[in-house]
């Protein structure tokens, strides 16, 4: 994984001291909240319903044990003993005191971490495939390119005050595990007919109140022009993006209103201009970065067999491990979705355990998934039972990856000042209902996502089943959506009809899964059955 050089460290340390002075002036009353707000947002500090919330950047989701231990220490010292892992591969702390914020940033800086550009109208945390460097189907490890983009975008003066926040994802396989086409810019590293590496650029995706799937504006940009092309995309947006209306300020609106063809024409013209200016970082810099992402010392003789004699362990292996490019290894997913738990939350003790297990069993590496779970990317099959035993004893052994219990949920009205409805209790009740019924395993892959408001932090538009909480005359109401996907078969979910109250929505989810069970054909996932039979059978079951 990438390690800071002296320039990285100097920039982060300088920002900590700058923010320490800003926070001091706010506490002394020398800055008003309106004056302080843009300063704190530059450092990932939000003011939510009950306290400040700090969002910490985890670039492309990659951590080592030292960093995870530091996150655990922050949870104990400055919060209430836990952290919340998010859909942008970050971590959030929900109970921060302003007088502690600079000290937290200083503690982060000691382990090469920060909260810079996790908020505000700038380029946010660059996300990637959580199985990068381990996946059997990837062309190359996409993380060096994500890191190059992170370095280019950090403190970029032209893109510090964009019309709206901006999100980039980088993958390198046909299978999309990062919701790439639902980003402002999605980059898929591909090969052309000559076997050369390049980048397919998808621009103008996003969720929120106006969900859109990004069109491909260029199927092949040479990798030595990657940053220049990204800069051209940003420049056109920065020039023409709406600043008069925040609801129309995202790049997806610009691409939609200009049309993909005209937007592409302007990007290509800007790209040609930038090529003449020579803004691309030298290839030697990319090679320097790549050196940090070389494969660990895999054991080529590692046993490729797994002893499945323990039935509970066998279920976990089947559901929570993913094929690795090395036959004697797997990627092991640690579920942060125990039945009745809060999706994405981990206690400080659990973080420390995950850190220690990563050091013992995964070459000292962890990944945060955009689905709010944690991955140990390189685990020998021979070590799996010992790993699972330790996880299970700590409440981290739930065998529910990609099932109806593996729910994405935003913090909702329990924490967020923007939310209209609670998300967490709904997720808990749904998981409890299906765990009790025993249907979790029989339903197979079923991706359920819940948002507490139209901003869609829970990705409800992209759920096989999506739930959106709204305020209906002062009462929490939940809309049910079906048929979404954030994978390579990307699609946007459709609203079934009138919403439900907090109890009715749980019944509604069970109703639509019953329709699926009755209608599915051999090998069909929920979303496959929905696409084949359409909305009507589900609506009839829900509304009569």
N, C-alpha and C positions, 0 to 999 in steps of 0.2 A: 504494500500500500504506500501511497505517497507520503513523503516526509518533508516537513518545512525546511527551506533553506534560510539563510540569514535575512533575506528580504521579506519572506513570508512572516517570519517571527517579528521582525521590526515593525511591519505594518500592523499586525494584530496587537502588539504591545502598545504602540502609539494610539491606536483606537481605544484601548482600555482606559488609558489615562485621559484622553479627550472626553470620553463619556463620564469618567469619574468626576471631572470638573462640571460637566453639564448637570449631572444628578445632584451634586452638591448645591449648585445655584438654584435648582428647582426646590430642593428641600429648604433652602434659606429664603424662598419666596422671591428670588431675583429673576426667575423666569416664570411666566404664567404657564398653565397647562397647554394653551394653544401654541405658545412658543416652544415648549418642551416636546410636544407630541411628535413632530417630524424628526427630532433628534433621537428620541427613544426608539421610534420605529426603525431607524437606520441600524439599530442594534438589537432588533428582534424583541423589543419590550412592548407588550400590549397592556392596555388597561381594560380588564374584563369585568364581569359582574361583581365579583367578590374581592379581587386582588389583581395585582399585576401578573401577567403570564409572560414567561421568557421562552422563546423558540430558539433552539440551538441547531446550527447547521451540521449535518452529517453528509458531506459531499458524496454523491452516488451511493449513499448508504453504508459505506465501508468504515469499520471500526476495528481497533485492536483491544486487547484486554486492559491495557493501561488506561485507555480512554473510557471504556465502559466502567471501570472502577471509579474513575473521576466523576462520571455521571451519577453513579450510585452515591458517592460522597456528597455531591451537590444536593441530591434528593433528601439525604438525611440532615445535612447542615442547614439548608436554606428553604426547604419545602416541607412537605408532610410525609416524607419517606417513600415517595414513588415518583415516577415520570410517565409521560404519555407519548408513545411512539406514533408518528403521524403518517398520513398518506403521501407526504413528500420526503419520506425517509429521514425525517428529523425527529427530535425529541422536544417536548414541551413540559415546562413546570408551571403549575397553575396557581401557586400560592406564594408568590415572590414579593418581598418588601423592597421598596425603592432604595432604601438605605443599604441594602445588601447587593444590589444589582451589579455594581462595578466590581465588587469582590468576586462575584460568580464569574464574570467575564475574565478576571485575572486568573482564577483557578482553571478556567477552560484554556486560556492561553498557555498555561504550563504544560498542557498535553496536546498542543497543536490543534486547538478547536476554538470556535468563536460563534457569535450570533449575527455576524455582519450579513446584510442583504437577505435576511430571513423574513423581512417585511418591507413595506414601502413599494413605490412604483419603480422598481429596478428589476434586474435579472436575479431571480431567486436561486435557491439551491438546485444545482444541476442533478437530475436524477438519472438512473440507469437500471439495467437488468440486475436484479438482486442475485442472480446466479452467474454473473459475469466472471470470466476466468475459470469457471468450473463447468459450465453447461456443455453438454455433448454436441449441441447443434449450432454453437456460435461460430462465426467466421474468424473473428479475432476477439480479444478482450476489449470491450468498448470503453473501459474506464480511463485509459490514457487520453482518449479524445475528450471525454467528459472533463478530465482534469485540465486539459489544455483550454477548454472553453471556460472552466471556472477561473483560471488565472487571467484569461483575457477579459472576462466580464467583471472581475472584482475591482471596484473603485474606478471603473471605466467612466471618465467624466461625461461623455456624450450620452450615456445610458443610465445615469444616476437619477434622473427625473423623467422617466418615460410617461406616456399618457396613463398607463396602468401597469400593474404588476405583470411580470413576464416569466414564463416557465418553459424550460428546455429539458427534453429527455433524449438519451442516446442509447441505442441498442445495436446488436450486431448479429441478429438471427431472424429467420422468417417468423418464428414464434415470438409474439410481442408479450413480454412480461412486465412492461412498464407503462402501459396505457399511452404509448408513444403518439398516436394520432389524436389524442385528446389534450395535447399540449399546444402552447403558442408556436413553438417549433419542435417538431419531432425529427430526429435524425436516425436513419437506419443505415449502418455500414454494410455495403453490398460489394459484389464483384461484377465486373462487366464481362463481355464475351471473351476478352483477352486475358481474363483472370486477374485484372488489376483491381485494387481496392479503391472504393469511392464511397460517397455518402448520398443517399436519397433524402431530399429535404421535403418535409411535410409542414406546411405553415397554415395557421389559422384555426387550430382546434381549441377546444375548451369546453368546460361545463358551465356551471352558474345558471343564471336565468335564461340565457340563450345558448343552449348546448349546440356545438358544431363539431363535425369530424374534419380534420385538416386534409385538404387536397394535396397531392404530390405536385410541387411546382418545379422540381428538377430531379429526375431519376438518378443522376450520376454527376456528382461534383468531385473532382479529384481530391484526395485527402490532403494534399499539400496546399489546397485552397479552401479548406474547411472553415477556418476562422474568417477569412475574407468574405465568403458567401454568407455566413451567419451575420457578419457586420452589415452587409448589404440589405439583408432582410430587416434588420433592426433599424437601419437608417431610413428606409422608406416608411416604416411604421412610425418612427419618431417624428418624421416630417409631416405626415398626414393623419396620424391617429387623433381621434376626438379627445380634446381636453375640456370641452364645455359640458360634457355629460358623462359621468363616470359609468353609467350603465351601457354606454355605447363606446367605451374607450379601449376595449381589448382589441388585439390585432385580428381576432376572428371577425369582428364587425367590419373592419377596414377591408379585409380580403373579400368578405361577402358583398360589400357595397361597391367596391371597385370591380369585383369579379376576379377570379383566380388568374385569368389570362392577362388582364391589365396589371394586376399586382406583380405577376411574374415578369412582365415586360419591364416594369420600373426597377425591379430587383436586378435583372440582368444588366440594365444600363448602369446602375449603381455599382454592380460587381465589376464591370469592365473598367469603370473609373477607378475603383479601389485597387484593382490589379496594377494599374499604372502607378499608384502611390506606394505600393510595396508594404502593405500593412501586415501581411502574413508573418507570424513568428518563424524564425529559421527552423529548418528541419532538425537541427542539432538539439533544439529545445524539446521537440517531441520525442526524440530518442532519449534525452535525459529523463523525461517523465516515464517513458516506457520501461526503463530499467527498474523502476520501483514496483512494477506489476509483473515481473517475471514469475513463472510458476514456482511454488515451493518445491522442496525435495520430496516428490512423491516416491513411494515405495513401489517399484514396478512389479515386485513379487508379492504384493499384498493379496491376500486370499479374496477372491471374488464371490465366495459363498457366504450366505447368512443363515445362521441357525434359527429357525422359526418355531422351535418346539414350545416356546412360551407363547400362548395364543394372544395375550394382551400386547406383548411386544410385536408380534407379527402384524396385528392390525395397525399399530403405529408405524411400522416400517412401510406397509403398503400405502398408507395415506400421507405420511409426513416426510418421506424421503424421495429424492429426485435423482435421476440418472446423472452420473458424472462422466466427464471425458476420460477419466482413468477407471478401468474396470474394477479395481479393488476399493473404490471410494464411492461415496454418495454425498449429496448435499442434504443436510438434516434440518428440517424446519422446526423451530421451537414455537409452539402456539402460545400467543398471548390472549387467547380466547377461551379460558376455562368456562364451563357452563355456569352461568350466574355471575361471571366476572365482567369487568369493564373492558371492552375491546381496546387493545393497544397499551393498556396500563401494565407496568412492571414495578414491583417494589425494589427498594435498594438492595435487599438481600437477594432477590432474584437476579438483579443486574450483576451483582458480584459473582453469583454462581455461574451465570452465562459467561462472564468474563473468564472465570477459572476453567470452565469446560472448553472454551475456545482455545485457551492456551494449552490444555492437555490433549485435546482431540482434533483441533482444526487449524494447526499452524498459526495460532494466535490471531485468528481473524473471525470477525462477525460481520453480518450484513443486516441492515434494517430493510424490511420489505415494504413496498408501498401499500401492502395489504395489512400493515400493522402487526406483523410477526417478525421474528428474528431467524436468520439463517446461519448455521455453521456450514460454510461452503465446501470444506474438504475433510470429510470424516471417513476414516478407514471402516470398511464393513465389519471388520473384526472387533472394532471398538463400539459398535452401535448399541449393544445390549447394556454395557456399562454406562454409556451416555444416557440412554433412555431411563435406566434405573434412577440415576441422579436427578434427571428432569422430573420424572414422575413423583418422586418423593418431595419435590419442591413445588408441586402444583403446576408444572410446566410441560406435562406429558400428554396433553389432550391430543387424541388422534383425529383431528378434524380439518386438516388442510383442504381448502376448496369445497367444503361441505356447507350445508345450511347453517351450521354452528359457527363457521369461520366468517363472521359478519364484520364488515367495515362500518364503523359508526363515528361520526364527529362528536365532539363533546356536548353539542346541543345546548339547550337552555339551562342545564346544570351549571355551566361555566360561561358560555359565550354571550356577549352583549348583543350580538347580531341575530341570535337564534330566535325562532318563533315557537319552537316546541322541543321537548326532550327527545334525545336519541338513545341515550344509554339504557333507560329502563325498558324501552321497546326491544332493543337488542337482547337484553337479559331475558325477557319473557319469551321471546321467540326461541332462543337457544334452549331454555328450560323446557319449553313445550315439546320440541323435537327430540331432545335427549330422553325425556320421559316416555315418549311414544315409541322410541326405538327406530324411527324412520331415517335417522341421519345417514346411516350406511346405505340403505336401500335407495335413497334418492340420488346418490352419486354426486357428481360435480354440480353444485348449485350456488352461484355467487349472489349473495344478498348484501345490499348496501343501503345505509340509512343516513339521511341528512336532516338536520334540524332547521334548515332554512334554504332558501333558493340559491344561496351561494355555493351549495353542492360540495362542501368539504368532505362529505361522506360518499361522493361519487355515485349518487343514486341513479343518475341517467345511464350509467354503465353497468348496472346490476342486471343479472338474469331476472332477479326480482329487486326492484328499487322502492324505497319508501321516502317520501318527502313530508316533513312536518311543516304545517302552516298554521297561522292564527286565523280562526274562523269566529269572528265576533267575540274575541276574548277567550275562546276555548281552543285547546290544542286539537288539531285535526290532521289526519295522516292520509296522504294520497298514495295509491298503490300503482306502481309502474311495472311493466313486464317487457322482456325481450331485449335488454341492453347487453352490450359486451364491450370490454375495453381491450380485448385481445386482438390478434390479427384478423379476426372476423368482426371487427368493430361495428357496433350499431348503437343507436340511442333508444332507450326504453320508452314505451308509450303508456300514457295514463289510462287506467282501466275505466274510470268513471268517478262518481262521487267518493269522497274520502270517508274515513272511519275514525271512531274515537280510539283511545289508547288500548282498549280491550278488543274492540272489533278488528283492529288491524292485525292482531295476532291470529284471530280466527280466519281472517281473510287470507293470510299467508298459508295457513294450513289448507284452506279450501283450494287455492290454486295448485298446491302441490298434489292434492288428491286428484284433480283433473289431469295433471301430468302423469301420475301413476296409472290412471285408467287409459290414457291415450297414447302413451309413448310406445315406440317401436324399438326393436332390439338395438342396443348401443346408443340410443338417443339421450343426450343431455336435456335438461329442462329447456334451455334456450333453443335447441334443435326442434323439439316438439312444438314449442310456441311458434317458431317460424313456419313449420309445416301446416299446423291447423289454424293459425291465426288467433285473433283476440276473442272472437265470439264465444267459443266454448267456456272460456274463463269468465267472461262477463255474465253469461247466463248462470253459471254456478254462483257467482258473487251477488248478483242483483236480481235473479229470477226473470 
